[in-house]
Amino acid sequence: MRACLAALLPICASGGLAFAQAAGDPDAGSRIFTKCRACHQIGEGAQNAVGPVLNGIVGRPAGTYPGYSYSAANKGSGITWDEAAIRDYLHDPKLRVPGTKMVFAGIRSERELDNLLAFLRQFDPAGRKAP
């Protein structure tokens, strides 16, 4: 019993986020991001391209990255990009947000999405990678 409590103490001390952020491999996600790189940039110095910069995407309201010309559908979607919304959107963007400008066939693999999300959540809004 004490061993179980000792093992859980670091998780509780971190606010329980260890479970939520344990899924996915950011290195594998970096390789999956090559599917996104044709349209999106991430990291320090990233700029809007065909798609908006993805720095700090987790937690950002849809249609709000400065200087990017979003579709009315995206701006009016009411989505805040939490991990569930990103996962749902990336399964089939046009189904999730009819009228989006994003032309992407989608990612069906849950493992690929886990890895991609682990990669994306590393970057803060300024593009700095968390240690």
Secondary structure, DSSP 8 states (H G I E B T S, - for coil): -HHHHHHHHHHHHTTTHHHHHHSS-HHHHHHHGGGTTTT---STT----SS---TT-TT-BTT-STT----HHHHTS--B--HHHHHHHHH-HHHHSTT-S--------HHHHHHHHHHHTTB-TT--B--
